[in-house]
Amino acid sequence: MVLWIAIAIALAAMATQRLLPREAGVAEAAFRPEFALPDTSDRMRSMENFRGRYLLVFFGFTNCPDVCPTTMAEVADVMDGLGSDADRVQPLFISIDPERDLALGLDEYTEAFHPAILGLAGDGEATRAAAASFHIFFEREEDAAAPDGYTMSHSPALYLVGPDGGWLRQFAYGTPAEDILDDLKERL
């Protein structure tokens, strides 16, 4: 139920975003997501590490049965479609279940989709701070049928951040890779 509410909110936000002009307005210019999370080599990463590049940011978990792998496959298609411009875009997978994701092999998960996707997994406090900065929802849900007896509900959108660190837009779950690619190519 919570997942459906999160999906409805994401779809409403996407519809609103499509109605607004593409140029950044005052409210958008003030929205600058931030994070400080380690990669799987324990190297701390923040928005500053990626200045000058576009970011495709997704919050998810490796045991996700549908939304996460579908979105990661779309991101992989986008990266392949960018060709020589791919180095101007950094895809990030931010774990909302860091303890379990690190134990399961976050690097292996992201690399299975595309070698450019960088997995980040901090402690609970850093993860909550990153999620709040991007205005996303996530929570643990007990589920006896799921691995380890729980699953995670979360906002399913893919977020685009500009080279200056400003939020540009979100892509609703299920946005075709071609649409994301077209948007990025217009900006590059």
C-alpha positions as CSV (number, residue, x, y, z in Angstrom):
1,M,0.0,0.0,0.0
2,V,2.8,2.4,0.9
3,L,4.6,1.6,-2.3
4,W,1.4,2.5,-4.3
5,I,1.2,5.8,-2.5
6,A,4.9,6.5,-3.3
7,I,4.3,5.6,-6.9
8,A,1.2,7.9,-7.1
9,I,3.2,10.8,-5.5
10,A,6.1,10.2,-8.0
11,L,3.7,10.2,-11.0
12,A,2.0,13.4,-9.8
13,A,5.4,15.1,-9.4
14,M,6.4,13.9,-12.9
15,A,3.1,15.2,-14.4
16,T,3.7,18.6,-12.7
17,Q,7.3,18.7,-13.9
18,R,6.2,18.1,-17.5
19,L,3.9,21.1,-17.3
20,L,6.6,23.5,-16.1
21,P,9.1,25.1,-18.4
22,R,12.4,23.3,-18.8
23,E,14.5,26.3,-17.7
24,A,15.4,26.3,-14.0
25,G,13.2,28.6,-11.9
26,V,13.8,30.2,-8.6
27,A,12.5,27.1,-6.6
28,E,14.5,24.7,-8.8
29,A,17.7,26.7,-8.5
30,A,17.5,26.5,-4.7
31,F,17.1,22.7,-4.7
32,R,20.6,21.3,-4.5
33,P,20.6,17.7,-3.2
34,E,23.6,16.7,-1.1
35,F,25.1,13.5,0.2
36,A,28.2,12.1,1.8
37,L,28.3,8.4,1.3
38,P,31.1,5.8,0.8
39,D,31.4,3.7,-2.3
40,T,32.2,0.0,-1.8
41,S,35.9,0.8,-1.5
42,D,35.1,3.1,1.5
43,R,36.0,6.2,-0.6
44,M,33.7,9.0,0.6
45,R,31.7,10.5,-2.3
46,S,29.7,13.7,-2.3
47,M,28.2,16.0,-4.9
48,E,31.5,17.8,-5.2
49,N,33.2,14.7,-6.6
50,F,30.9,14.9,-9.6
51,R,30.8,18.6,-10.4
52,G,30.9,19.2,-14.1
53,R,29.0,16.0,-14.9
54,Y,25.3,15.1,-15.0
55,L,24.1,12.6,-12.4
56,L,21.4,10.0,-12.8
57,V,20.6,9.1,-9.2
58,F,18.5,6.2,-8.1
59,F,17.7,5.1,-4.5
60,G,17.1,1.3,-4.2
61,F,18.1,-2.0,-2.8
62,T,19.6,-5.1,-4.3
63,N,16.8,-7.5,-3.2
64,C,14.2,-5.4,-5.0
65,P,12.2,-7.7,-7.3
66,D,11.1,-5.3,-10.0
67,V,11.5,-1.5,-9.8
68,C,15.3,-1.4,-9.1
69,P,16.4,-3.9,-11.7
70,T,14.1,-2.4,-14.3
71,T,15.4,1.1,-13.6
72,M,19.0,-0.1,-13.6
73,A,18.5,-1.8,-16.9
74,E,17.1,1.5,-18.3
75,V,20.1,3.4,-17.0
76,A,22.4,0.9,-18.6
77,D,20.6,1.4,-22.0
78,V,21.0,5.2,-21.5
79,M,24.7,4.9,-20.8
80,D,25.2,2.7,-23.9
81,G,23.2,5.1,-26.0
82,L,25.3,8.1,-25.0
83,G,28.3,6.7,-26.8
84,S,31.2,9.1,-26.5
85,D,29.2,11.5,-24.3
86,A,28.8,8.8,-21.6
87,D,31.8,10.2,-19.7
88,R,29.7,13.4,-19.1
89,V,27.1,11.4,-17.1
90,Q,27.6,9.5,-13.8
91,P,24.9,7.1,-12.8
92,L,24.6,6.5,-9.0
93,F,22.8,3.7,-7.2
94,I,22.3,4.8,-3.5
95,S,21.4,1.9,-1.3
96,I,18.5,2.3,1.1
97,D,19.4,-1.0,2.7
98,P,23.1,-0.6,3.0
99,E,24.0,-3.3,5.5
100,R,22.3,-6.1,3.5
101,D,23.4,-4.6,0.1
102,L,27.0,-4.5,1.1
103,A,26.8,-8.1,2.4
104,L,25.2,-9.2,-0.9
105,G,27.8,-7.5,-3.1
106,L,26.6,-4.0,-4.1
107,D,29.5,-3.7,-6.7
108,E,28.5,-6.9,-8.3
109,Y,24.9,-5.8,-8.5
110,T,25.6,-2.5,-10.2
111,E,28.3,-3.9,-12.5
112,A,25.9,-6.5,-13.7
113,F,23.9,-3.7,-15.3
114,H,26.7,-1.4,-16.4
115,P,30.3,-0.8,-15.3
116,A,29.7,3.0,-15.0
117,I,27.0,2.7,-12.3
118,L,28.6,3.6,-9.0
119,G,27.0,2.0,-5.9
120,L,27.0,4.1,-2.7
121,A,26.1,2.7,0.8
122,G,26.4,4.6,4.0
123,D,25.2,4.1,7.5
124,G,21.6,4.6,8.4
125,E,22.0,8.3,9.3
126,A,23.9,9.2,6.1
127,T,21.4,7.2,4.0
128,R,18.4,9.1,5.6
129,A,20.2,12.4,5.1
130,A,20.8,11.7,1.4
131,A,17.2,10.6,1.0
132,A,15.9,13.7,2.7
133,S,18.1,15.9,0.5
134,F,16.5,14.3,-2.6
135,H,13.1,14.4,-1.1
136,I,12.6,10.7,-1.4
137,F,10.7,8.3,0.8
138,F,11.9,4.9,2.0
139,E,11.1,2.5,4.8
140,R,11.6,-1.1,5.9
141,E,8.5,-3.3,5.7
142,E,8.3,-6.6,7.4
143,D,7.4,-9.4,4.9
144,A,7.8,-13.0,5.9
145,A,8.0,-14.1,2.2
146,A,10.9,-11.7,1.4
147,P,14.6,-12.6,1.9
148,D,15.6,-12.0,5.6
149,G,11.9,-11.4,6.4
150,Y,11.6,-7.8,5.1
151,T,11.6,-5.7,2.0
152,M,11.9,-1.9,1.4
153,S,9.4,0.5,0.1
154,H,10.8,3.5,-1.7
155,S,10.2,6.3,-4.1
156,P,10.8,4.8,-7.6
157,A,11.9,7.8,-9.6
158,L,15.3,8.4,-11.3
159,Y,16.7,11.8,-10.6
160,L,18.7,14.0,-12.9
161,V,21.2,16.5,-11.4
162,G,23.0,19.0,-13.4
163,P,26.8,19.6,-13.7
164,D,26.5,22.5,-11.2
165,G,24.8,20.2,-8.6
166,G,21.3,21.6,-9.1
167,W,18.4,19.3,-9.4
168,L,17.0,19.3,-12.9
169,R,14.1,16.8,-13.0
170,Q,12.9,13.3,-12.1
171,F,12.0,10.5,-14.4
172,A,9.0,8.5,-13.3
173,Y,9.3,4.8,-12.9
174,G,8.8,3.2,-16.3
175,T,10.1,6.1,-18.3
176,P,11.6,4.5,-21.4
177,A,15.4,4.7,-21.7
178,E,14.9,6.4,-25.1
179,D,13.1,9.3,-23.4
180,I,15.8,9.7,-20.8
181,L,18.5,9.5,-23.5
182,D,16.7,12.2,-25.6
183,D,16.5,14.5,-22.6
184,L,20.2,14.0,-21.8
185,K,21.3,14.5,-25.4
186,E,19.4,17.9,-25.5
187,R,21.4,19.0,-22.4
188,L,24.9,17.7,-23.5
